[in-house]
């Protein structure tokens, strides 16, 4: 099946789960903390999700300015579709890191999404993902639910994996035929042998696999003491070149999809939500000014949305550059003053109980990242 640009950008909801103490002595000895990464593909607009209280916004976005926002701080408001996020905020369990991005500025979805998952600088230079390297650094091990394995979870040693997919799953007879096409002893043949050995329950489709339905599954597994402790969601559709809308419109609907995931996780995790951290990840933001189609073009700086009981407090954490044109990236984008990888490195350090510097070295090539652990997360 060919994969065109629109399929790649819009994609479909998927879920991966990894890291179970039942497989690993170190994990069993630690207090169980869950890390959930929600990838928002297409370029999530941080200025729409978390709108700055700046008069310039109504001038540069007269037709897509978000109305009905709820105040977070004196400087920032939140999109009204983020109801579960607002609920968490009021409980002291939601935060934002604003004016942030990965170190990628070339505005290509394909290249940007590769960098956001690999955690590197150059597209396609890394064969592993930052979360996979972080998990290996923490020596958690475990089982991943995802087929194929997303780049973000790949490490040097790929764990067994499966994926509850919207596509028709192959029968055992079809799997046998597929394996016959691989040479004996090859890596692909070994993978197929593991797939064929799985119980039927691992190969059955569950529901329609909408993102919030997958969140129900994830919550059930994550709240188990002997269950997985890492989950990755994949939600597409944020590439809104037209009809982006303000309170309504495509971008608001996609933010609503994320919010449904957050709400399902919060309800399903129950008390385990207090030992959970949820963070978003996207390839870039959107331009500050709206375009002629009432949308926005590819930009740079964006926002990271976070929720869960492992957050220190509800806050908008930012070194805010402002929206004055001279402070915009290339005169058109919100600038990124915080490397998003600093947030993800700090998150893994906190959730996996591993020293930040060690995580920085193992997961992010010892790049000069800022240790935000004590600023954002509980110890």
C-alpha positions as CSV (number, residue, x, y, z in Angstrom):
1,X,0.0,0.0,0.0
2,X,1.4,3.4,-1.0
3,X,1.5,6.1,1.6
4,X,0.7,9.6,0.3
5,X,1.4,12.9,2.1
6,X,-2.2,13.3,3.3
7,X,-2.3,9.8,4.9
8,X,1.1,10.5,6.6
9,X,-0.1,13.8,8.0
10,X,-3.6,12.9,9.1
11,X,-2.7,9.3,10.1
12,X,-4.9,7.4,12.6
13,X,-4.9,6.9,16.3
14,X,-2.6,4.3,17.7
15,X,-1.3,3.2,21.1
16,X,1.9,1.6,22.3
17,X,2.6,0.3,25.8
18,X,6.0,-0.6,27.1
19,X,7.8,-1.5,30.3
20,X,6.4,-4.0,32.8
21,X,8.0,-4.8,36.1
22,X,7.0,-8.4,35.7
23,X,9.8,-8.7,33.2
24,X,12.5,-6.7,35.1
25,X,13.9,-6.8,38.6
26,X,14.8,-3.2,38.7
27,X,11.4,-2.1,37.6
28,X,9.8,-4.3,40.2
29,X,11.9,-2.7,43.0
30,X,10.8,0.9,42.1
31,X,7.7,2.8,42.9
32,X,5.6,2.5,39.7
33,X,5.4,5.7,37.7
34,X,3.7,5.9,34.4
35,X,4.9,8.0,31.4
36,X,2.5,8.7,28.6
37,X,3.7,10.5,25.4
38,X,1.0,11.8,23.1
39,X,2.3,12.5,19.6
40,X,0.3,15.3,17.9
41,X,1.2,14.9,14.2
42,X,0.9,17.7,11.7
43,X,2.2,20.6,13.7
44,X,0.1,21.5,16.8
45,X,-0.4,25.2,17.1
46,X,0.7,26.3,20.5
47,X,-0.8,29.7,20.0
48,X,-4.2,28.2,19.5
49,X,-4.0,25.6,22.3
50,X,-2.5,28.1,24.8
51,X,-3.3,31.6,23.6
52,X,-1.2,34.5,24.9
53,X,-3.0,37.5,26.2
54,X,-1.5,39.8,23.6
55,X,-3.4,42.4,21.5
56,X,-1.3,41.4,18.5
57,X,-3.2,38.1,18.3
58,X,-6.4,39.8,17.1
59,X,-4.5,41.7,14.4
60,X,-2.6,38.7,13.0
61,X,-5.5,36.2,13.4
62,X,-8.7,38.2,12.9
63,X,-10.6,35.2,11.6
64,X,-9.2,32.4,13.6
65,X,-8.7,34.0,17.0
66,X,-9.9,31.6,19.7
67,X,-12.9,33.0,21.6
68,X,-14.4,31.6,24.8
69,X,-11.0,30.9,26.2
70,X,-10.5,30.2,29.9
71,X,-7.9,32.1,31.8
72,X,-4.9,30.1,33.1
73,X,-2.6,33.0,34.2
74,X,-2.6,36.8,33.6
75,X,-0.6,36.1,30.4
76,X,-2.1,32.9,28.9
77,X,-5.5,31.4,28.2
78,X,-6.5,27.9,27.2
79,X,-8.6,26.7,24.3
80,X,-12.2,25.8,25.5
81,X,-12.0,22.4,23.9
82,X,-9.4,21.4,26.5
83,X,-12.0,20.7,29.2
84,X,-10.2,17.8,30.9
85,X,-7.0,19.7,30.8
86,X,-8.7,22.6,32.5
87,X,-10.1,20.2,35.1
88,X,-6.6,18.9,35.8
89,X,-5.2,22.5,35.9
90,X,-7.7,23.4,38.6
91,X,-6.5,20.4,40.6
92,X,-2.9,21.4,40.3
93,X,-2.2,18.6,37.8
94,X,-1.7,20.3,34.5
95,X,1.1,22.4,33.1
96,X,2.3,24.0,29.9
97,X,5.8,24.6,28.6
98,X,5.4,27.3,26.0
99,X,7.7,28.8,23.3
100,X,9.4,25.4,22.9
101,X,10.3,23.1,20.0
102,X,12.6,20.3,18.9
103,X,15.8,21.4,17.1
104,X,14.2,21.3,13.7
105,X,13.4,24.4,11.6
106,X,12.9,23.3,8.0
107,X,9.1,22.9,8.0
108,X,8.8,19.4,6.4
109,X,6.4,17.0,8.1
110,X,8.3,13.9,7.1
111,X,11.7,15.2,8.3
112,X,10.3,17.0,11.3
113,X,8.4,13.9,12.6
114,X,11.5,11.8,12.2
115,X,13.5,14.3,14.3
116,X,10.8,14.5,16.9
117,X,10.9,10.8,17.4
118,X,14.6,10.2,17.1
119,X,15.6,13.1,19.3
120,X,18.5,14.0,17.0
121,X,19.3,17.0,14.9
122,X,19.3,15.7,11.4
123,X,16.4,13.8,9.8
124,X,17.0,10.1,9.3
125,X,20.4,10.2,10.9
126,X,19.3,8.1,13.9
127,X,17.8,4.6,13.8
128,X,16.6,4.6,17.4
129,X,14.2,6.9,19.3
130,X,14.7,9.0,22.4
131,X,12.1,7.2,24.4
132,X,13.5,3.8,23.4
133,X,17.0,4.9,24.4
134,X,15.7,6.3,27.7
135,X,14.0,3.1,28.6
136,X,17.2,1.1,27.8
137,X,19.1,3.6,30.0
138,X,16.7,2.9,32.9
139,X,16.9,-0.8,32.3
140,X,13.1,-1.2,32.6
141,X,12.6,-3.6,29.7
142,X,9.2,-5.0,28.9
143,X,6.5,-5.6,26.2
144,X,5.4,-3.0,23.7
145,X,2.0,-2.9,22.2
146,X,2.6,-1.6,18.6
147,X,3.1,-3.2,15.2
148,X,5.1,-1.8,13.6
149,X,7.3,-0.4,16.4
150,X,7.3,3.4,16.2
151,X,10.7,5.1,15.9
152,X,10.3,6.9,19.2
153,X,10.3,3.5,21.1
154,X,13.1,1.8,19.2
155,X,16.2,1.0,21.1
156,X,19.3,-1.1,20.4
157,X,17.3,-4.2,21.5
158,X,13.8,-4.2,20.1
159,X,11.2,-5.7,22.5
160,X,8.4,-8.0,21.4
161,X,5.4,-5.9,20.3
162,X,1.9,-5.9,19.1
163,X,-0.6,-3.3,18.0
164,X,-4.5,-3.1,18.3
165,X,-5.1,-1.8,14.8
166,X,-7.9,-0.6,12.7
167,X,-6.6,-2.7,9.8
168,X,-7.7,-6.3,9.3
169,X,-5.2,-8.5,11.2
170,X,-3.6,-11.5,9.3
171,X,-4.7,-15.0,10.2
172,X,-2.3,-17.7,11.4
173,X,-2.3,-19.2,7.9
174,X,-1.5,-15.8,6.4
175,X,1.3,-15.4,8.9
176,X,2.7,-18.8,8.0
177,X,2.8,-17.7,4.3
178,X,4.5,-14.4,5.2
179,X,7.2,-16.2,7.3
180,X,7.9,-18.5,4.4
181,X,9.1,-15.6,2.4
182,X,11.9,-14.8,4.9
183,X,15.1,-16.7,5.0
184,X,15.7,-18.9,8.0
185,X,17.6,-17.3,10.8
186,X,16.9,-13.7,9.5
187,X,15.7,-11.0,11.9
188,X,12.4,-10.8,10.1
189,X,11.9,-14.6,10.5
190,X,12.6,-14.3,14.2
191,X,10.0,-11.5,14.6
192,X,7.4,-13.5,12.7
193,X,8.1,-16.6,14.9
194,X,7.3,-14.4,18.0
195,X,4.1,-13.0,16.3
196,X,2.9,-16.5,15.5
197,X,3.4,-17.7,19.1
198,X,1.2,-15.1,20.6
199,X,-2.2,-15.9,22.1
200,X,-5.3,-15.2,20.0
201,X,-6.3,-12.4,22.4
202,X,-3.2,-10.4,21.4
203,X,-4.3,-10.5,17.7
204,X,-7.9,-9.4,18.1
205,X,-9.1,-5.9,17.2
206,X,-10.6,-3.9,20.0
207,X,-13.4,-1.5,19.2
208,X,-12.9,1.1,16.5
209,X,-9.5,2.1,18.0
210,X,-10.4,5.8,18.2
211,X,-7.9,7.5,20.4
212,X,-10.1,7.8,23.4
213,X,-11.0,4.1,23.1
214,X,-7.4,3.2,23.1
215,X,-7.0,5.4,26.2
216,X,-9.4,3.2,28.1
217,X,-7.3,0.2,27.2
218,X,-4.1,2.0,28.2
219,X,-5.5,3.2,31.6
220,X,-6.6,-0.4,32.5
221,X,-3.1,-1.7,31.8
222,X,-1.1,1.2,33.2
223,X,-2.9,1.2,36.6
224,X,-2.0,-2.4,37.2
225,X,1.0,-2.7,39.6
226,X,2.5,-5.4,37.3
227,X,1.4,-3.6,34.1
228,X,3.3,-1.5,31.6
229,X,4.6,1.9,32.7
230,X,5.1,3.6,29.3
231,X,2.4,4.4,26.7
232,X,2.7,6.3,23.4
233,X,-0.4,7.6,21.6
234,X,-0.3,8.8,18.0
235,X,-2.9,11.4,16.9
236,X,-2.8,13.1,13.5
237,X,-4.7,15.9,11.8
238,X,-3.0,19.1,13.1
239,X,-1.9,20.3,9.7
240,X,-4.6,23.0,9.3
241,X,-3.7,25.1,6.3
242,X,-7.3,25.9,5.8
243,X,-10.5,26.1,8.0
244,X,-8.4,26.0,11.2
245,X,-11.0,27.9,13.0
246,X,-10.9,29.5,16.5
247,X,-13.1,27.9,19.1
248,X,-14.5,25.6,16.4
249,X,-12.8,24.3,13.3
250,X,-10.3,21.6,12.5
251,X,-7.6,22.5,15.1
252,X,-10.1,22.8,17.9
253,X,-11.5,19.4,17.0
254,X,-8.1,17.8,17.1
255,X,-7.3,19.4,20.4
256,X,-10.7,17.9,21.5
257,X,-9.4,14.5,20.4
258,X,-6.4,14.9,22.7
259,X,-8.6,16.1,25.5
260,X,-10.7,13.0,25.2
261,X,-7.6,10.9,25.6
262,X,-6.6,12.8,28.6
263,X,-10.1,12.5,30.2
264,X,-10.2,8.8,29.5
265,X,-6.8,8.3,31.0
266,X,-7.7,10.3,34.1
267,X,-10.9,8.4,34.7
268,X,-9.4,5.0,33.9
269,X,-6.2,5.4,35.9
270,X,-8.1,6.4,39.1
271,X,-5.6,6.7,41.9
272,X,-2.7,5.8,39.6
273,X,-3.2,9.1,37.8
274,X,-1.3,10.6,40.8
275,X,1.7,8.5,39.7
276,X,1.4,9.4,36.0
277,X,2.9,12.0,33.7
278,X,1.3,12.8,30.4
279,X,3.3,14.9,27.8
280,X,2.6,16.0,24.2
281,X,5.0,15.9,21.3
282,X,4.7,17.6,17.9
283,X,7.1,18.3,15.0
284,X,6.7,22.1,15.0
285,X,4.1,24.9,15.5
286,X,2.3,27.2,13.1
287,X,3.1,30.6,11.7
288,X,1.8,33.5,13.8
289,X,-0.3,35.1,11.0
290,X,-3.3,33.4,9.4
291,X,-3.2,32.7,5.7
292,X,-5.7,33.4,3.0
293,X,-7.5,30.1,3.6
294,X,-8.2,30.9,7.2
295,X,-5.5,28.5,8.4
296,X,-1.9,28.7,9.2
297,X,1.3,27.5,7.6
298,X,4.2,25.5,9.1
299,X,6.0,27.3,11.8
300,X,8.5,26.7,14.6
301,X,7.7,27.4,18.3
302,X,4.8,25.6,19.9
303,X,3.7,24.4,23.4
304,X,3.9,21.1,25.3
305,X,0.8,20.2,27.3
306,X,1.3,18.1,30.4
307,X,-1.0,16.5,33.0
308,X,-0.8,14.1,35.9
309,X,0.0,13.9,39.5
310,X,3.8,13.8,38.9
311,X,3.7,17.5,38.0
312,X,4.9,19.9,40.7
313,X,2.1,22.4,40.2
314,X,-0.1,23.9,37.5
315,X,2.0,26.5,35.7
316,X,2.9,28.0,32.3
317,X,6.6,27.6,32.2
318,X,8.2,29.8,29.5
319,X,11.0,32.1,28.6
320,X,8.4,34.1,26.6
321,X,9.9,35.8,23.6
322,X,6.8,37.8,22.7
323,X,5.1,38.3,19.4
324,X,6.8,41.5,18.3
325,X,8.0,40.8,14.7
326,X,11.7,41.4,15.6
327,X,11.4,38.6,18.2
328,X,9.8,36.1,15.9
329,X,11.7,33.3,14.3
330,X,12.5,34.4,10.7
331,X,10.0,37.3,11.3
332,X,7.0,34.9,11.1
333,X,7.0,32.2,13.8
334,X,6.8,32.0,17.6
335,X,10.4,31.6,18.6
336,X,11.5,28.5,20.6
337,X,13.5,29.6,23.7
338,X,13.4,26.1,25.4
339,X,14.6,23.0,23.7
340,X,11.7,20.5,24.0
341,X,14.2,17.7,24.6
342,X,15.0,19.3,27.9
343,X,11.4,18.6,29.0
344,X,11.4,15.0,27.7
345,X,14.8,14.3,29.3
346,X,13.7,15.7,32.6
347,X,10.4,13.7,32.3
348,X,12.2,10.4,31.8
349,X,14.7,11.2,34.6
350,X,11.8,11.7,37.0
351,X,9.6,8.8,35.8
352,X,12.4,6.3,35.5
353,X,14.2,7.3,38.6
354,X,17.5,7.9,36.8
355,X,20.0,10.8,37.1
356,X,19.3,13.6,34.6
357,X,22.9,13.7,33.3
358,X,22.9,9.9,32.7
359,X,19.6,10.2,30.8
360,X,21.0,13.2,28.9
361,X,24.0,11.2,27.8
362,X,22.2,8.0,26.9
363,X,19.0,9.4,25.3
364,X,20.1,12.7,23.9
365,X,23.8,12.3,22.9
366,X,24.9,14.5,25.9
367,X,23.6,17.5,24.1
368,X,23.5,20.7,26.3
369,X,20.0,20.4,27.7
370,X,18.5,22.2,30.7
371,X,17.6,20.1,33.7
372,X,14.0,21.0,34.4
373,X,13.3,18.1,36.7
374,X,12.9,20.1,39.9
375,X,11.1,23.0,38.2
376,X,8.4,20.8,36.6
377,X,8.1,17.5,38.3
378,X,7.9,16.0,41.8
379,X,10.8,14.0,43.0
